[in-house]
Amino acid sequence: MVPVLLALVVACGGSAGKVDQAVTIAKEIREKPDEAEKILGAHQMTADQWEALMYEIASDPAMAEQFEAGLQKK
C-alpha cells in the first residue's frame, strides 16, 4: 500500500484546508516513507482515506495545482 501512496504523492500535484493537510502529510511521508501508516494515524487518517483524498485532489485541476505548489515550498 505504501508504494501506491507514494506514487500518488509524486503523481498528484492541491479546497484549501484539504490541500494544506494533504501537503503536510505528503511531506512527512516523503521524509519517512517507512512510517507512512504511523504518519497517517497521527493525522487521524486511514490509508483508504488518504487514497481517496489524493484521488479527489488529482481530479480537480485547481486543487492539484495548489497541491503541487505546496509540495515545492520548503
C-alpha positions in Angstrom: 0.0 0.0 0.0 2.8 2.4 0.8 4.2 2.4 -2.8 0.8 3.3 -4.1 0.6 6.1 -1.6 4.0 7.4 -2.6 3.2 7.1 -6.3 0.1 9.2 -5.7 2.0 11.8 -3.7 4.5 12.1 -6.6 1.9 12.0 -9.4 -0.6 14.4 -7.9 0.1 17.9 -7.8 -3.8 20.7 -4.4 -10.4 23.2 -1.2 -7.6 24.9 0.9 -7.9 23.0 4.1 -7.9 19.6 2.5 -5.0 20.6 0.3 -2.9 22.0 3.1 -3.5 18.9 5.1 -2.5 16.7 2.2 0.7 18.7 1.6 1.7 18.4 5.2 1.1 14.7 5.2 2.8 14.2 1.9 5.9 16.0 3.0 6.1 13.9 6.2 5.7 10.7 4.2 8.4 11.7 1.8 10.7 12.2 4.7 9.9 8.9 6.3 8.2 6.6 3.8 8.6 3.6 6.1 6.4 5.3 8.7 3.5 6.2 6.3 0.9 4.4 8.3 2.1 5.9 11.5 2.1 9.4 9.9 -1.4 8.9 8.6 -2.6 7.8 12.0 -1.1 10.9 13.6 -3.3 12.9 11.3 -6.4 10.8 12.1 -6.4 9.4 8.6 -6.5 5.8 7.3 -4.7 4.7 4.2 -8.1 4.4 2.4 -9.0 8.0 3.4 -5.6 9.2 2.2 -6.0 7.5 -1.1 -9.5 9.0 -1.5 -8.1 12.5 -0.8 -5.3 12.0 -3.3 -7.8 11.0 -6.0 -10.1 14.0 -5.1 -7.1 16.4 -5.4 -5.9 14.8 -8.6 -9.4 15.0 -10.2 -9.6 18.8 -9.6 -7.1 20.8 -11.6 -7.1 23.8 -9.2 -6.6 21.5 -6.2 -3.9 19.6 -8.0 -2.1 22.8 -8.9 -2.3 24.0 -5.3 -1.0 20.6 -4.0 1.9 20.6 -6.4 2.8 24.2 -5.4 2.6 23.3 -1.7 5.0 20.4 -2.2 7.5 22.7 -3.8 7.6 25.0 -0.8 10.1 24.4 1.9 
